[in-house]
Amino acid sequence: MNISALPFLKRLHVLSLKRSGADGVFITGDISSGRWIESDLRFLAKHFSGPIYFVLGNHDYHGRHMASVHDDIRRVCQDYPNLIWMTEAGVVSLSPDVALIGAEGWYDAQFGDPELLRWTTDWFQTFDFLHLEDHHKRLEMWRKMSAASADHISHNLERALDDHKTVYVLTHFPPWKEATRDVGTAFENFWLPYNTNCALGAAIERTVGGRKKKRVVVLAGHTHTPCRVRVTNTIECVVAGASYFGKVRPEETIII
């Protein structure tokens, strides 16, 4: 889902969301752009009364320092209790059997050619990366961010699985290469480093382990190409599509 800063397009998204009949919504990042993220979340929370569980995407940091964006997110969540930033929410019980966890993550370039990340845009649109001295320092930072998200989600997933049969995981970057549009194409060396957080996928698989009676559904975004893959008998990954023009469709419907 992409909430544009343009008021007309924001109204289209909220109207589409209301027409969907949803009581609540999961958003897997790329909500806006860094300079407008706070105002767009305020608009969404003001006009949709249900709970809005969300993580941020790479576009949500453009034109900003990441810490500054996080400060804005904390402030707007205090003002609107129906906004729940999953990175700091811990384990949210949606019902006795269903829990929700989440974190942004980042791409870690474990597949494809990491040198090709020089030709993507995040490194100069997000100030934390722009101010680093070279590409290798940026790659090191991205991999640290990926590893941190893997640790964060693994910890919360362990807790959630202890008390719930089903756990939904919100994140932005697909944790498995099979959940992208890239595998088997002529462009996979370019796109796979940018489109996957493989450290997170491995951490989820380790954490779930042999719990055959559990179900883990990872909800991701970033690629803007809808996809659903069965990772194991216990784990599946759903990647949502994206639109600028007010199209909201249920990628995953939860009945509680």
C-alpha positions in Angstrom: 0.0 0.0 0.0 1.4 3.4 -0.9 -0.3 6.5 0.7 0.7 9.4 -1.5 1.2 12.9 -0.1 -1.3 14.2 -2.6 -4.7 14.7 -0.7 -6.8 13.3 -3.6 -4.9 10.1 -3.8 -4.9 9.8 0.0 -8.7 10.1 0.0 -8.9 7.4 -2.7 -6.9 5.0 -0.5 -9.0 5.6 2.6 -12.2 5.3 0.7 -11.1 2.0 -0.9 -10.1 0.8 2.6 -13.5 1.6 4.0 -15.3 -0.1 1.1 -13.3 -3.2 1.7 -15.2 -3.8 5.0 -12.0 -4.4 6.9 -12.1 -4.0 10.7 -8.3 -3.6 10.7 -5.4 -3.5 8.3 -1.8 -4.8 8.1 0.6 -2.5 6.1 4.0 -4.0 5.1 5.8 -0.7 4.4 6.3 1.9 1.7 3.4 3.8 3.2 4.7 7.2 2.0 8.0 9.0 1.6 10.2 10.2 4.5 9.1 13.9 4.5 5.4 13.0 4.5 5.3 9.8 6.5 3.9 11.4 9.7 1.2 13.5 8.0 0.1 10.5 5.9 -0.1 8.2 8.9 -2.1 10.9 10.7 -4.5 11.1 7.8 -5.0 7.4 7.6 -5.5 7.0 11.3 -8.0 9.9 11.5 -10.1 8.5 8.7 -10.0 4.8 9.4 -11.0 4.0 12.9 -9.9 0.3 13.1 -6.4 -0.8 14.2 -3.6 -0.2 11.7 -0.7 -2.5 12.2 2.3 -1.4 10.2 6.0 -1.6 9.5 8.0 0.9 7.5 9.6 0.4 4.0 12.7 1.8 2.4 10.7 4.6 0.7 9.5 5.8 4.1 13.0 6.9 5.0 13.8 8.8 1.7 15.0 12.3 2.3 15.5 11.8 6.0 17.7 10.3 8.8 16.2 7.0 10.0 16.2 8.1 13.7 14.2 11.2 12.8 11.6 9.1 11.0 11.4 6.8 14.1 10.8 9.8 16.4 7.9 10.9 14.2 6.5 7.4 14.2 6.5 7.2 18.0 4.9 10.7 18.2 2.0 9.9 15.8 1.4 6.5 17.5 1.0 8.3 20.8 -1.5 10.7 19.3 -3.5 7.9 17.5 -3.8 4.7 19.5 -5.2 2.8 16.5 -1.7 3.1 14.9 0.5 0.2 16.0 4.1 0.2 14.9 5.0 -3.5 15.1 8.7 -2.9 15.5 8.0 -1.7 19.0 4.8 -3.5 19.7 6.3 -6.8 20.7 3.8 -9.7 20.5 0.2 -8.6 19.8 -2.5 -11.2 20.6 -5.3 -10.9 18.0 -7.2 -13.8 19.6 -6.3 -16.7 21.9 -5.0 -18.6 18.9 -3.6 -15.8 16.7 -0.6 -13.5 17.3 1.0 -10.7 15.3 4.7 -9.6 15.3 6.8 -7.6 13.0 9.8 -5.5 12.1 11.1 -3.6 9.0 14.3 -5.6 8.2 16.5 -4.7 5.3 18.0 -6.4 2.2 21.2 -8.3 2.9 22.5 -9.1 -0.6 23.1 -12.8 0.1 21.9 -13.6 -3.4 22.9 -12.0 -6.7 25.7 -9.5 -7.1 26.0 -7.1 -4.1 28.1 -4.7 -6.2 25.0 -3.9 -8.2 23.4 -2.3 -5.2 25.5 0.7 -6.2 22.9 1.3 -9.0 19.9 1.4 -6.7 18.6 4.6 -5.1 18.3 4.0 -1.3 22.0 4.8 -0.6 21.7 8.4 -1.7 18.0 9.0 -0.8 18.4 8.0 2.9 20.9 10.2 4.7 22.3 7.5 7.0 23.6 5.7 3.9 24.5 8.8 1.9 26.9 9.9 4.6 28.9 6.7 4.8 32.2 6.8 3.0 31.8 4.0 0.5 29.7 1.2 -0.9 31.3 -1.5 1.3 30.4 0.5 4.5 26.8 0.7 3.2 26.7 -3.0 2.5 28.0 -3.7 6.0 25.3 -1.5 7.5 22.5 -3.1 5.5 23.6 -6.6 6.6 23.8 -5.4 10.2 20.2 -4.1 9.9 19.1 -7.4 8.3 20.7 -9.4 11.1 19.2 -7.2 13.8 15.7 -7.7 12.3 16.3 -11.5 12.2 17.2 -11.4 15.9 14.2 -9.2 16.8 11.7 -11.3 15.0 13.2 -14.6 16.1 12.9 -13.5 19.7 9.3 -12.4 19.4 8.3 -15.4 17.2 9.6 -17.7 19.9 7.4 -16.0 22.5 4.4 -15.9 20.2 4.6 -19.6 19.3 4.6 -20.6 22.9 1.0 -19.3 23.4 -0.6 -19.2 19.9 -1.2 -21.7 17.1 -0.9 -19.1 14.3 1.6 -16.2 14.1 1.5 -13.5 11.4 4.8 -11.7 10.8 4.8 -8.2 9.2 8.0 -7.2 7.4 8.9 -5.2 4.4 11.6 -7.2 2.5 10.7 -10.7 1.4 12.8 -13.2 3.5 13.0 -15.8 0.7 14.2 -15.3 -2.8 11.4 -17.6 -4.0 9.0 -14.9 -2.8 10.3 -12.4 -5.4 9.8 -11.8 -9.1 13.5 -12.3 -9.7 14.5 -16.0 -9.6 15.0 -17.4 -13.0 15.0 -14.1 -14.8 17.8 -12.3 -16.7 17.7 -9.6 -13.9 18.1 -11.8 -10.8 21.8 -10.8 -10.2 20.6 -7.2 -10.1 17.3 -7.5 -8.2 17.9 -10.3 -5.7 20.5 -8.4 -3.6 17.9 -5.6 -3.3 14.7 -7.6 -2.8 15.5 -10.2 -0.1 16.3 -10.3 3.6 17.6 -13.9 3.6 19.0 -13.7 7.2 15.4 -13.2 8.4 14.1 -16.2 6.4 16.8 -18.5 7.9 16.0 -17.2 11.4 12.3 -17.8 11.0 12.9 -21.4 9.8 15.3 -22.0 12.8 12.8 -20.6 15.3 9.8 -22.6 14.0 11.9 -25.8 13.9 9.8 -28.9 14.2 6.6 -27.3 15.5 4.4 -29.1 13.1 1.1 -28.0 14.7 1.9 -24.3 14.3 1.4 -22.0 11.4 3.5 -19.0 10.5 2.5 -16.5 7.8 5.0 -13.9 6.7 3.5 -10.8 5.1 5.9 -8.7 3.1 6.0 -6.0 0.5 8.8 -4.1 -1.3 8.7 -5.8 -4.7 5.2 -4.5 -5.5 4.5 -7.9 -7.2 1.9 -10.2 -5.6 3.3 -13.6 -4.7 2.5 -16.5 -2.3 4.9 -19.3 -1.6 4.9 -22.3 0.7 8.3 -22.3 2.4 7.7 -25.4 4.6 4.6 -27.3 5.8 4.5 -24.7 8.6 5.6 -21.5 7.0 4.3 -19.5 4.1 5.1 -16.1 2.7 2.6 -13.7 1.1 3.9 -10.6 -0.8 1.4 -7.8 -1.4 1.0 -5.8 -4.6 1.1 -2.0 -4.5 -0.8 0.9 -6.1 -0.8 4.7 -6.1 -4.4 4.9 -7.1 -6.6 3.8 -4.3 -6.7 0.0 -4.9 -6.8 -1.9 -1.6 -7.3 -5.6 -1.9 -7.2 -8.3 0.8 -3.9 -10.2 0.3 -4.7 -12.1 3.6 -8.0 -12.1 5.4 -8.1 -13.1 9.0 -11.4 -14.0 10.6 -11.4 -13.9 14.4 
